[in-house]
């Protein structure tokens, strides 16, 4: 009897394992389609907020997603997943949600020439623009559309009142007409480093969608919205505009583990920096989308990179590393540049940079937006290349005059979205002051105390010398308090400021000093 009992137990275990494997590996929606429940399927491969990552990088540990994946695969590895997906569905669309061209040392060479070459080899079908795709200037942003093998679809960017890019595109898949539509956030020309915007305008994407989606609906069976609006704006659009089947969200670098659904519209987002590739599969019945699934792909195996694309990325990486090979100092501790921390609290890397800005700019106070810092620096030698990864943008140091009252307002603005660390690139990192805020109070009324290093409360009527960057000085991240300030000094790029500061110190081991403190974290 015991013998049979053991066999029964083993059988149950084997059935359980088999059931689990079937559950994990069998797409039941595909089974339903083969049985005739669904009529058709549209596969959509998505990347978002690539930010110039054309190279494999598992060194910095400076990024984040919902599961703390910190490997940037690079577009050559993304191609591996694109090819695998297309083996099963040759008609799969490959779409990018913007912020593709700017954000790494490699991207900065010849204004993203290497990124363009790699993107063309990947085989995108379309993309929209992100705010940082304008960082190399308007002329370069317009030039991209002539150099890519695929269209840029971004309906709300205008020059002299006319669209620069395609407003929408209709493609046909297995007899279905699919409308591709795209927009960028309305502050795209503010939330960028370039300022040559004469004759340029960005229409509110809500207004653009209300105007054009009804036109597209008359021509298409399915509408896919390639968005760099931020998903909170996408959800507002859904409430105001009918007929959008899928939003491919971008801008906030969020990683959706499953589709969100608002009314009859699905939303997905694939993180950023090539930590993941997303696959949305739309299942249709009677000409309508009835189901959307969402899968994420990533790997730490660099050998999966497409050889032809890797050859190109290696070339630009070699150029970037040669330009940045000089070692300027040493870190005795890891310098924390994690996105989720910089937009939420003080970090030792932010303190180091803010101190460098204050000292170099001969200022009393430094204010630095956490979103301008993009990666960590590991313990060990610090090269110019590593500093370039931390500060890839062309932000320059400026010293301005600000009244204490304006400084209070800047600090309030930086914590308005707290504790939302994903979207809050304007969170202020500081030097020369310490401030505390009450997170339970309404936005705009949260700052409790701002004290100078001598322990005195910051005088709202006094004028202070404040070191910051030209992005904020020009109103980036909405900092209108700085726009009309008196300019005392304009210096080098922030990456050069930090490099020289570290070189003077030789070895750095900054610690968090309690510059930013929070009470009543009701909403954490």
Secondary structure, 3 states (H helix, E strand, C coil): CHHHHHHHHHHHHHHHHHHHHHHHHCCHHHHHHHCCCCCEEEEEEEECCCCCCCCCECCCCCCCCCCCCCCECCHHHHHHHHHHHHHHCCCCEEEECCCCCCCCCCCCCCCCHHHHHHHHHHCCCEECCCHHHHCCCHHHHHHHHHHCCCEEECCCEEECCEECCECEEEEEECCEEEEEEEEECCCCCCCCCCCCCCCEEECCHHHHHHHHHHHHHCCCCEEEEEEECCHHHHHHHHHHCCCCCEEEECCCCCECCCCEEECCEEEEEECCCCCCEEEEEEEEECCEEEEEEEEEECCCCHHHCCHHHHHHHHHHHHHHHHHCCCEEEEECCCECCCHHHHCCCCCHHHHHHHHHHHHHCCCCEEEEEHHHCCCCECCEEEEHHHHHHHCCCCCEEEEEEEEHHHHHHHHHHHCCCCCCCCCCCCCEEEECEEEEEECCCCCCCCEEEEEECCCCECCCCCEEEEEEEHHHHCCHHHCHHHCCCEEEEEEEEHHHHHHHHHHHHCEECCCCCCCEEEECCCCC
